[in-house]
Amino acid sequence: MEIYFLSSFKRAYKKLRGYEKAQVDDALAIFHENPFAPRLNNHKLKGRKGDVRALVAGYDLRILYREGKESGTAVVIMVGTHEEVY
């Protein structure tokens, strides 16, 4: 899986605490190898964000992404707590 990061993700990532960054890094490494690994709980969102998928990076930490136009690519949109990203 080839992963691209939007500036919204980069800004939110900078604001995370050290252990949260480690959780996000671990989740993205797993996602790179196996996007549907059970640990990530990869799921599609509903409603207005129907084209967006979410990954669980930690207890209350989520990563939002869209599937890229090319097969095998993903565009990471945002990272934050459940409340922040939904």
N, C-alpha and C positions, 0 to 999 in steps of 0.2 A: 504494500500500500504506500503510495506516494502522498505525503501530507504537505499542504500549504497552510499558512497561518495569516489570518487577517489582522490588521492593526488593532482592531477591537480586542482580539485575544491577547495580543502582545501587551497592550496597556493593562488589561485585567490581570495578566500573569505577573507583571511587575509588582502589583499590589499584594500578592499572596505572601503568606509567611513562609519561612524556609521549609518546614515540614509539608506544607501544602504544595509547594513547588515540586518537592520530591515525589509526592503522590501523583501529581499531574505528569511528571516525567515518566514515572513507572507505567502509568495507564497508557500514555502515548507510545511507549516502547512496545507494550503488549499489543496495542491497536495496530501498530506498524506490522507486526508479525501475523496477528490473527484478529481482524476487526470484530469478529463475533465470539471472542473468548468469553466464557461464562462470567468471569470475574468483572467484566466491563458492563454487563447488563445493557448491552447496546439495544436501544429501542427508538422507535419512531414517535415523534410528538403528534399531537392532534390539534385541530382547529387552525388558527392563523399560521402556526408554525408547522404545518403538515409536511413541508419539504425538509424539515430539520430532524436530525437524529441526536440522541444524547448518550453519553457514556458516563458511568459512575467511576469517579477517580478516588473517592474517599467517602466517609460516612455521609457528609452533607456537601460534597464537592462534585460538580457536574461539568462536563465538557460538551459543548454543542458544536455540531458540524453538519455540513451538507456534502452529499456525494458530488464529486467533481464531474465535469462534462465528459472527461475521458475515463474509460474503465480503469479501476484500480487507483483512483485519486480521491482525496478528501480535502475539503476546505474547512479548517477549524475556525469557528466564528467567535466563540466566547467561552470563558471559564469563570466559575464562581459558585457560590452556595446555591442550593435549590431555589431559594427565594430570589436571589439576584438574577439568575438566568431565565427563570420562567416568569 
